[in-house]
Amino acid sequence: MGVIKDRHGTYYARKTVPAKPTGLRRAVALELGTAKPAQSHLKRSLGTKDVRDANVRAKPVLAEFDRIIAKAKARLAATTEAVVKRTSLNDTEIKRMAEYVYATALKEDEALRFSGRLELLGPHGENVNADAHGDILRDFQQQFAVGDVSFAEQRAQNALAGFGITLDPSCTAYHSLCIESAKAFLKALDDIGLRYAGAVIETPRLAGSKALDDHREGRTLQDALDGWKRHRARPKRTVDEFGRSVDMFIQLHGNMPVMAIKKTHAIEFRKALQDAPRHRTGDLLRATLPAQAAWGREHPDEPRITAATVNKQLGGVQSICIWANDNGLVPDDVQWTDPFSKLRLPEERSERTSFDAAELQQLFSAPIFTDHRFPLGAHGAAGFWLPVLALFTGARQAELGSLTAANVRTDAETGVALLHFVTERARGKRVKTDASERVVPVHPDVIRLGFLAYVEERRKADGADAWLFPSVAPDRGRAGIPAWYSGLAVTCARRA
């Protein structure tokens, strides 16, 4: 196990110190008290030239190497600020990391074979004499039979590092991961033996972890998100929402190439979202999606996030994947199908309803309209004009709140006063979609109430680009109708 022979025929025990987590090799050097800035290998003479004797002597030496690395990891964790240890893993994470253990073992073995070396992969990631491979496998099978999975613990820790997860080794999930890692590693050793016998065993290509993902340019989900952001200017709110959706997907599955995302990944993402709690406090505010989902399953009586929110997160990742496929981030020779298609959950109908005639009459009988007495929350003239404009135009709150004097123009040929709803990104003015840019005639009743005169007053006071309603304009916060008028709907305009 991890036995090598020098040019004089003497055998040595040798183990590679993992490169992940970052800083581990430096921590090992500190643990050994050497003058080296980093220790990439551990090596010790076994004092024999007999291979079988060397294999026997190597076991305690390699076990000592494992203890040194474990202590170095503890040292590294203790000196790393703001390390948040998780205490749970979901089934998907454990499955992915077990697959990682299997694929990593075969990948290392494949690298040795194609390098021209005669040795095979050892249980600690080292090269071993082919004659000893069967003995090693049987030894570990016997350990596993009695519940000893310590031989795979280092592999499990490497998988955690590969997925960027810090897990409390005292929790139940850690033991479960070690068990599944042991199964995966035994299967890998068995398949490595079959390779030695001449069988063709393919090395799986995993895309879910940081360590195995080759990050080919423009292919991963994160690459797709970055490209989507650069493609054209988009509303900050949309960018933040899509970024959050992609981040949660990556927390669950890793930064996968878009072409590798399958329907099963999308379904598992939806299931995790459905398990996430609606209200989060304390550590849950910073928790990853897998941790949130695990907490939700442990607290079945707590309310979950709504179907509408689940659909929003699914839609965010779906939009990025579709953009990636449309913009060449999926290879031309790959038959790509949208994995998020038909996964939306049925949503409850909104409890919001339109105002009927009686309700509208009651609303516009308020003193602000009948006696021009403005309540404290009316935001000045906005309290009068925004409900009126909402009633007669059916425009959205933010669209009305961000109108400027320049947006009100009279057509030279017809003499009709027009409202122009357009995007002006430099001033924070946006419409919901490109198709929302439009021109709406000013209703004669709105003109009769003095709207055009009010516009002219604002133009004279602050210029042609003056905000019509400065108290609710974009540069004062989110533009919109004052709270006590926020129920006006598009249907109201149609009824009027």
C-alpha positions in Angstrom: 0.0 0.0 0.0 1.7 3.1 -1.2 5.0 1.1 -1.5 7.7 2.3 -3.9 11.2 1.0 -4.6 14.3 3.1 -5.0 17.1 2.5 -7.5 18.9 0.4 -4.8 15.9 -2.0 -4.4 14.9 -0.6 -1.0 11.2 -0.1 -0.4 9.6 3.1 0.9 6.2 4.0 2.1 5.0 7.1 0.3 1.8 9.2 0.4 0.8 12.3 -1.5 -0.6 15.1 0.5 -3.8 16.3 -1.1 -3.7 19.7 -2.7 -7.2 20.4 -1.4 -8.2 22.1 0.9 -6.0 25.0 0.0 -3.2 25.4 2.6 -3.2 21.7 3.6 0.4 21.1 2.4 1.6 24.1 4.3 -0.2 22.8 7.4 1.5 19.4 7.0 4.9 21.1 6.8 4.1 22.9 10.0 2.9 19.7 11.7 6.2 18.0 10.8 8.2 21.0 11.9 10.2 21.1 8.7 11.8 24.2 7.2 9.8 23.6 3.9 7.1 26.0 3.1 4.9 23.1 2.0 5.0 19.3 2.1 3.6 17.6 -1.0 4.6 14.0 -0.1 5.2 11.9 3.0 8.0 9.3 2.6 9.7 6.9 4.9 12.1 4.0 4.4 10.7 0.5 5.2 14.2 -1.0 5.6 13.6 -4.0 3.4 14.0 -5.2 -0.1 11.3 -7.9 0.1 8.0 -6.7 -1.4 5.8 -8.8 0.9 7.7 -7.7 4.0 7.4 -4.1 2.7 3.6 -4.4 2.3 3.3 -5.5 5.9 5.6 -2.8 7.3 3.9 -0.1 5.2 0.5 -0.4 7.0 1.4 1.3 10.3 3.5 3.8 8.5 0.7 4.9 6.1 -1.7 5.0 9.0 0.7 7.4 10.7 0.8 9.4 7.5 -3.0 9.6 7.7 -2.9 10.8 11.3 -0.4 13.5 10.3 -2.6 14.8 7.5 -5.7 14.6 9.8 -3.9 16.8 12.4 -2.8 19.2 9.7 -6.4 19.5 8.5 -7.5 20.2 12.1 -4.7 22.8 12.4 -5.8 24.4 9.1 -9.5 24.5 10.2 -8.5 26.1 13.5 -6.6 28.9 11.8 -9.2 29.5 9.1 -11.5 32.4 10.0 -15.3 32.1 9.6 -15.4 28.4 8.9 -19.0 27.3 9.2 -19.2 23.6 9.7 -22.3 21.8 8.4 -23.9 19.0 10.5 -25.9 17.4 7.7 -25.8 16.2 4.1 -28.7 15.3 1.9 -29.0 12.0 0.0 -28.0 13.7 -3.3 -24.8 15.2 -1.8 -23.7 11.9 -0.4 -24.5 10.1 -3.7 -22.5 12.7 -5.7 -19.5 12.5 -3.4 -19.5 8.7 -3.4 -19.5 8.9 -7.2 -16.6 11.4 -6.9 -14.7 8.8 -4.8 -15.2 6.1 -7.4 -14.4 8.3 -10.4 -11.3 9.9 -8.7 -9.9 6.4 -8.0 -10.3 5.3 -11.5 -9.0 8.6 -12.9 -5.8 8.3 -10.8 -5.3 4.7 -11.8 -5.8 5.7 -15.5 -3.2 8.4 -15.1 -0.7 5.9 -13.8 -1.3 3.4 -16.6 -1.0 6.0 -19.4 2.2 7.3 -17.8 3.8 4.0 -18.5 4.2 3.0 -14.9 3.7 -0.6 -14.0 2.3 0.1 -10.6 -1.5 0.3 -9.9 -3.4 2.7 -7.7 -3.1 2.0 -4.0 -5.9 2.6 -1.4 -4.3 5.8 -0.3 -3.9 7.3 -3.7 -0.4 5.8 -4.1 1.1 3.5 -6.7 1.5 -0.1 -5.5 3.0 -3.3 -6.9 0.4 -5.1 -9.0 1.0 -8.4 -7.1 -0.2 -6.8 -3.9 -3.5 -5.4 -5.3 -5.6 -8.5 -4.6 -4.3 -8.6 -1.0 -5.2 -5.0 -0.4 -8.7 -5.4 -1.8 -9.4 -8.5 0.4 -8.0 -6.7 3.4 -10.3 -3.8 3.0 -13.3 -6.0 2.2 -12.7 -7.8 5.5 -12.5 -4.4 7.4 -15.8 -3.3 5.8 -17.5 -6.6 6.7 -17.0 -5.7 10.4 -18.0 -2.1 10.0 -14.6 -0.5 9.8 -14.6 2.2 7.1 -11.5 4.1 8.3 -9.7 3.0 5.1 -12.0 5.3 3.1 -12.1 8.2 5.5 -9.3 10.1 3.6 -11.3 9.6 0.4 -14.4 11.0 2.0 -12.5 14.0 3.2 -11.1 14.6 -0.3 -14.7 14.5 -1.6 -15.8 17.1 0.9 -12.9 19.3 -0.1 -13.7 18.8 -3.8 -17.3 19.9 -3.2 -16.2 22.8 -1.0 -18.1 21.5 2.1 -16.9 21.7 5.7 -18.6 19.0 7.6 -18.5 18.3 11.4 -16.8 14.9 11.6 -18.9 14.1 14.8 -22.2 14.3 13.0 -24.2 11.3 11.6 -23.9 12.5 8.0 -20.1 12.2 8.2 -20.3 8.6 9.1 -22.9 7.9 6.4 -20.6 9.6 3.9 -17.6 7.4 5.0 -19.8 4.3 4.5 -20.8 5.2 1.0 -17.3 6.3 0.2 -16.0 2.9 1.4 -18.5 1.1 -0.9 -17.5 3.3 -3.8 -13.8 2.8 -3.2 -14.1 -1.0 -2.9 -15.9 -1.0 -6.2 -13.2 1.1 -7.7 -10.4 -1.2 -6.4 -12.4 -4.2 -7.8 -12.7 -2.5 -11.2 -9.0 -1.5 -11.2 -8.2 -5.2 -10.7 -10.4 -6.0 -13.7 -8.5 -3.5 -15.7 -5.3 -5.3 -14.8 -6.9 -8.5 -16.1 -7.6 -6.9 -19.4 -11.2 -5.6 -19.0 -12.1 -2.1 -20.3 -13.5 -0.1 -17.5 -14.3 3.5 -18.4 -13.5 6.3 -16.0 -16.7 8.3 -15.4 -16.6 12.0 -16.1 -18.2 13.9 -13.2 -19.1 17.5 -13.5 -20.6 18.1 -10.1 -17.5 19.0 -8.1 -14.8 21.6 -8.2 -12.0 19.1 -8.4 -13.3 17.0 -11.3 -14.9 19.7 -13.4 -12.5 20.7 -16.2 -14.1 24.1 -16.5 -13.9 24.2 -20.3 -14.4 27.8 -21.2 -18.0 28.9 -21.7 -19.6 25.5 -20.7 -20.4 25.6 -17.0 -23.6 27.0 -15.5 -21.6 29.8 -13.8 -20.0 30.6 -17.2 -23.5 30.7 -18.7 -24.7 33.1 -16.0 -21.6 35.4 -16.5 -22.2 35.4 -20.2 -25.9 36.2 -19.8 -25.0 39.1 -17.6 -22.5 40.5 -20.2 -24.8 39.9 -23.2 -26.8 43.1 -22.5 -27.9 45.4 -19.7 -30.6 43.9 -17.5 -32.5 45.2 -14.5 -30.5 44.7 -11.3 -33.5 42.9 -9.7 -33.6 40.3 -12.5 -29.8 39.8 -12.3 -29.9 39.3 -8.6 -32.8 36.8 -8.8 -31.2 34.7 -11.6 -27.9 34.8 -9.8 -29.5 33.6 -6.6 -31.2 30.7 -8.5 -28.0 29.6 -10.1 -26.1 29.8 -6.8 -28.6 27.5 -5.1 -28.4 25.0 -8.0 -24.6 25.0 -7.7 -24.8 24.5 -3.9 -26.8 21.4 -4.6 -25.1 19.9 -7.7 -21.9 21.8 -8.1 -20.9 24.0 -11.1 -22.0 21.6 -13.8 -21.5 22.0 -17.5 -24.9 23.0 -19.0 -24.8 20.0 -21.3 -24.5 17.7 -18.3 -27.6 18.9 -16.5 -30.3 16.3 -16.8 -33.9 16.0 -15.8 -33.0 14.2 -12.6 -30.8 17.2 -11.5 -33.7 19.6 -12.2 -36.1 17.3 -10.2 -33.7 17.1 -7.3 -33.3 20.9 -7.3 -37.1 21.3 -7.2 -37.4 18.8 -4.4 -34.8 20.6 -2.3 -36.5 23.9 -2.9 -39.8 22.4 -1.8 -38.2 21.3 1.4 -36.7 24.7 2.2 -38.4 26.7 5.0 -40.2 29.9 4.2 -39.0 31.7 7.3 -35.2 31.7 8.0 -33.4 33.1 11.0 -30.0 32.7 12.6 -27.7 30.3 10.9 -30.4 29.5 8.3 -30.0 33.0 6.8 -26.5 31.9 5.6 -27.3 28.2 5.0 -26.9 26.6 1.6 -29.9 25.1 -0.1 -28.9 21.5 0.9 -28.7 22.6 4.5 -32.0 24.5 4.3 -33.7 21.5 2.8 -32.3 19.2 5.4 -33.5 21.5 8.2 -37.0 21.6 6.5 -37.2 17.8 6.5 -36.2 17.7 10.2 -39.0 20.2 11.0 -42.0 19.0 8.9 -44.4 21.4 10.6 -42.6 24.5 9.5 -44.1 26.3 6.5 -42.3 25.8 3.2 -41.6 28.4 0.5 -44.5 28.8 -1.9 -45.0 27.1 -5.2 -44.6 30.5 -6.9 -41.1 31.0 -5.3 -40.1 27.4 -6.3 -41.2 28.2 -9.9 -39.3 31.4 -9.9 -36.0 29.7 -8.9 -36.6 26.9 -11.4 -37.3 29.5 -14.1 -34.1 31.4 -13.3 -31.8 28.4 -13.9 -33.9 27.3 -16.9 -33.5 30.7 -18.5 -29.7 30.7 -18.1 -29.5 27.1 -19.5 -31.7 28.1 -22.5 -29.5 31.2 -23.1 -26.4 29.0 -22.9 -27.7 26.6 -25.5 -28.8 29.4 -27.8 -25.4 31.2 -27.5 -23.0 28.3 -28.2 -22.1 27.2 -24.7 -23.5 23.7 -25.4 -21.3 21.9 -28.1 -23.0 21.6 -31.5 -22.6 17.8 -31.4 -24.6 17.5 -28.2 -28.4 16.9 -28.5 -29.6 19.2 -25.8 -33.1 19.2 -24.3 -34.3 21.6 -21.7 -34.2 19.6 -18.4 -36.5 22.1 -16.6 -39.4 21.7 -19.1 -42.8 20.9 -17.5 -41.4 21.0 -14.0 -43.4 24.0 -12.8 -45.6 23.5 -9.8 -49.3 24.4 -9.8 -49.7 27.7 -8.1 -52.6 28.9 -5.9 -54.8 31.5 -7.5 -54.0 35.0 -6.2 -56.3 36.3 -3.6 -56.1 39.8 -5.1 -59.3 40.8 -7.0 -60.3 43.8 -9.0 -62.2 46.7 -7.6 -65.9 46.8 -8.5 -67.7 50.0 -9.2 -68.9 50.5 -5.6 -65.4 50.1 -4.3 -64.0 52.5 -6.8 -66.6 55.0 -5.9 -65.7 54.6 -2.2 -62.0 55.0 -2.9 -62.4 58.1 -5.0 -64.7 59.6 -2.4 -61.7 60.1 -0.1 -61.1 63.7 1.0 -58.0 63.9 -1.1 -60.2 63.8 -4.2 -63.3 65.6 -2.9 -61.7 68.3 -0.7 -58.0 68.2 -1.7 -57.1 67.3 1.8 -53.9 65.2 1.6 -53.2 62.5 4.2 -49.7 62.2 5.6 -48.8 59.2 3.5 -50.0 60.6 0.2 -46.6 61.8 -0.9 -48.0 65.2 -2.0 -49.4 65.4 -5.6 -48.5 61.7 -6.2 -51.3 60.8 -3.8 -53.8 62.4 -6.1 -52.5 61.7 -9.6 -51.1 58.2 -9.3 -54.4 56.5 -8.5 -56.1 58.6 -11.2 -53.5 57.6 -13.8 -53.6 53.9 -12.7 -57.4 53.9 -13.1 -57.3 55.4 -16.6 -54.1 53.8 -18.0 -53.8 50.5 -16.3 -50.0 51.1 -16.1 -47.8 49.5 -13.5 -46.9 51.2 -10.2 -43.2 51.6 -11.0 -44.0 52.9 -14.5 -46.2 55.7 -13.2 -43.9 56.6 -10.3 -41.0 57.1 -12.8 -42.8 59.4 -15.3 -41.0 62.6 -16.2 -42.3 65.8 -17.8 -40.6 64.7 -21.0 -42.7 61.6 -21.1 -45.9 63.6 -21.6 -46.1 64.9 -25.2 -48.8 66.2 -27.5 -48.9 64.7 -31.0 -48.3 67.4 -33.6 -50.8 66.0 -36.1 -53.7 64.9 -34.0 -53.2 67.2 -30.9 -53.7 64.2 -28.7 -51.8 64.2 -25.4 -49.7 61.0 -25.0 -47.9 59.2 -22.2 -44.6 57.6 -23.2 -43.6 54.6 -21.1 -40.0 54.0 -21.9 -36.7 52.8 -20.4 -34.1 55.3 -19.3 -31.4 53.2 -17.5 -29.2 56.2 -16.6 -32.0 57.5 -14.5 -33.2 54.2 -13.1 -36.4 54.2 -15.3 -37.3 50.7 -16.5 -40.3 48.9 -17.9 -40.9 45.2 -17.0 -40.0 43.9 -20.5 -38.9 45.4 -23.9 -42.5 44.9 -25.1 -43.8 47.1 -22.3 -42.4 50.2 -23.9 -45.5 51.9 -25.3 -47.5 55.1 -25.9 -50.8 55.6 -24.1 -53.3 58.5 -24.8 -54.1 60.7 -21.9 -57.8 60.2 -21.1 -60.0 63.3 -21.6 -61.2 63.1 -18.0 -57.6 63.1 -16.7 -57.0 66.3 -18.8 -60.2 67.8 -17.4 -58.9 67.2 -13.9 -55.9 69.3 -14.7 -53.2 66.8 -15.4 -51.6 68.6 -18.3 -51.5 71.8 -16.2 -49.7 69.9 -13.4 -47.2 68.6 -15.9 -46.5 72.1 -17.1 -45.9 73.2 -13.5 -43.4 70.5 -13.0 -41.7 71.4 -16.3 -41.4 75.0 -15.3 -40.2 74.2 -11.8 -37.4 71.6 -12.6 -37.1 71.5 -16.4 -38.1 69.2 -19.2 -36.7 66.1 -17.5 -38.3 66.8 -14.2 -39.8 63.9 -12.3 -43.6 64.3 -12.3 -43.8 62.8 -8.8 -40.4 63.4 -7.2 -41.4 62.0 -3.8 -41.7 58.5 -5.3 -39.2 58.7 -8.2 -36.6 56.1 -8.7 -33.8 58.2 -7.2 -35.9 58.3 -3.9 -36.3 54.5 -3.7 -38.7 52.1 -5.5 -41.1 54.1 -7.6 -44.8 53.3 -7.1 -48.2 54.2 -5.8 -48.5 55.2 -2.1 -49.3 52.3 0.1 -53.0 53.1 0.7 -53.6 53.0 -3.1 -51.5 50.0 -4.0 -54.5 47.7 -4.7 -55.5 49.4 -8.0 -55.3 46.9 -10.8 -55.2 46.9 -14.6 -58.8 45.6 -14.7 -59.9 48.8 -13.0 -58.8 50.8 -16.1 -60.7 48.5 -18.4 -63.8 48.8 -16.4 -63.5 52.6 -16.3 
